[in-house]
Amino acid sequence: MTNLPPLGRYEIDTENSAIRFTTRHLYGLARARGTFDVRGGTVEVAEPLADSRVRVEIDAAGFHTGNHRRDETVRSSRFLDAVRHPLITFTGGPTGDGTLTGTLTVTGVERPLTLTVERCDVTANGFTVVVAARVDRTAFGVTAMPGLAARHLAMSAEVRCVRAGVTDRGEGPARARR
């Protein structure tokens, strides 16, 4: 990452951050798109960069595809079990090669995940980072409906971070529409 934010602590601006995904369903014949709500998180930018830390909290009940029946099924105990496991988390840090590596926790199951940093735009009060990853849902024990629901999700996130204590948060992307 060549465009680095200044050292310090940043908070994720949940209103101006979005996690999007695409996957296949109906035995791969149809595409499904949706979003997850970002609940919160922090970024600590440190020197050296490898000492920096990221923590993102995602609301498991914030799964949205625009299809109420499908959304309720995915939030249920058959898939995300959002009642027992309300948070999906990512914790990790940069590797220095344009990626963030860390641990993704879904349904209480932890697995390593590497996020590719596609862009980082620094502003006066913070930065916006765009990352992407491919997630295998079965690695987290989310195995219901094989064939009907695809195994992999292509994830992308646009996350706006503001310096801790700064109240002007109007520079980020518009929140994902459901």
SULDA-V393833 format. One record per residue. N is the residue number from 0. RES is the residue in one small letter. PSI is psi in whole degrees, 0 to 359 (NA if undefined). Layout:
N:RES:PSI ; N:RES:PSI
//
This chain:
0:m:120 ; 1:t:333 ; 2:n:84 ; 3:l:139 ; 4:p:158 ; 5:p:155 ; 6:l:147 ; 7:g:182 ; 8:r:135 ; 9:y:149 ; 10:e:145 ; 11:i:128 ; 12:d:98 ; 13:t:331 ; 14:e:338 ; 15:n:29 ; 16:s:149 ; 17:a:142 ; 18:i:122 ; 19:r:155 ; 20:f:157 ; 21:t:147 ; 22:t:180 ; 23:r:154 ; 24:h:179 ; 25:l:55 ; 26:y:34 ; 27:g:3 ; 28:l:334 ; 29:a:151 ; 30:r:140 ; 31:a:136 ; 32:r:151 ; 33:g:190 ; 34:t:161 ; 35:f:144 ; 36:d:134 ; 37:v:124 ; 38:r:325 ; 39:g:186 ; 40:g:174 ; 41:t:157 ; 42:v:128 ; 43:e:111 ; 44:v:120 ; 45:a:168 ; 46:e:122 ; 47:p:160 ; 48:l:326 ; 49:a:341 ; 50:d:358 ; 51:s:154 ; 52:r:144 ; 53:v:137 ; 54:r:122 ; 55:v:133 ; 56:e:127 ; 57:i:137 ; 58:d:112 ; 59:a:326 ; 60:a:354 ; 61:g:27 ; 62:f:123 ; 63:h:128 ; 64:t:354 ; 65:g:358 ; 66:n:102 ; 67:h:315 ; 68:r:313 ; 69:r:317 ; 70:d:316 ; 71:e:320 ; 72:t:316 ; 73:v:326 ; 74:r:342 ; 75:s:176 ; 76:s:344 ; 77:r:334 ; 78:f:268 ; 79:l:341 ; 80:d:56 ; 81:a:337 ; 82:v:312 ; 83:r:332 ; 84:h:74 ; 85:p:341 ; 86:l:138 ; 87:i:131 ; 88:t:151 ; 89:f:127 ; 90:t:138 ; 91:g:205 ; 92:g:173 ; 93:p:154 ; 94:t:349 ; 95:g:355 ; 96:d:26 ; 97:g:18 ; 98:t:159 ; 99:l:130 ; 100:t:146 ; 101:g:207 ; 102:t:126 ; 103:l:130 ; 104:t:120 ; 105:v:132 ; 106:t:33 ; 107:g:0 ; 108:v:128 ; 109:e:134 ; 110:r:149 ; 111:p:148 ; 112:l:138 ; 113:t:128 ; 114:l:132 ; 115:t:125 ; 116:v:117 ; 117:e:331 ; 118:r:147 ; 119:c:115 ; 120:d:118 ; 121:v:135 ; 122:t:181 ; 123:a:324 ; 124:n:3 ; 125:g:215 ; 126:f:160 ; 127:t:129 ; 128:v:140 ; 129:v:125 ; 130:v:160 ; 131:a:153 ; 132:a:162 ; 133:r:126 ; 134:v:131 ; 135:d:107 ; 136:r:329 ; 137:t:337 ; 138:a:342 ; 139:f:12 ; 140:g:10 ; 141:v:89 ; 142:t:4 ; 143:a:151 ; 144:m:53 ; 145:p:140 ; 146:g:305 ; 147:l:319 ; 148:a:127 ; 149:a:156 ; 150:r:324 ; 151:h:148 ; 152:l:134 ; 153:a:114 ; 154:m:144 ; 155:s:145 ; 156:a:137 ; 157:e:110 ; 158:v:123 ; 159:r:127 ; 160:c:135 ; 161:v:149 ; 162:r:136 ; 163:a:129 ; 164:g:350 ; 165:v:132 ; 166:t:344 ; 167:d:108 ; 168:r:26 ; 169:g:10 ; 170:e:0 ; 171:g:180 ; 172:p:156 ; 173:a:142 ; 174:r:143 ; 175:a:135 ; 176:r:140 ; 177:r:NA
//
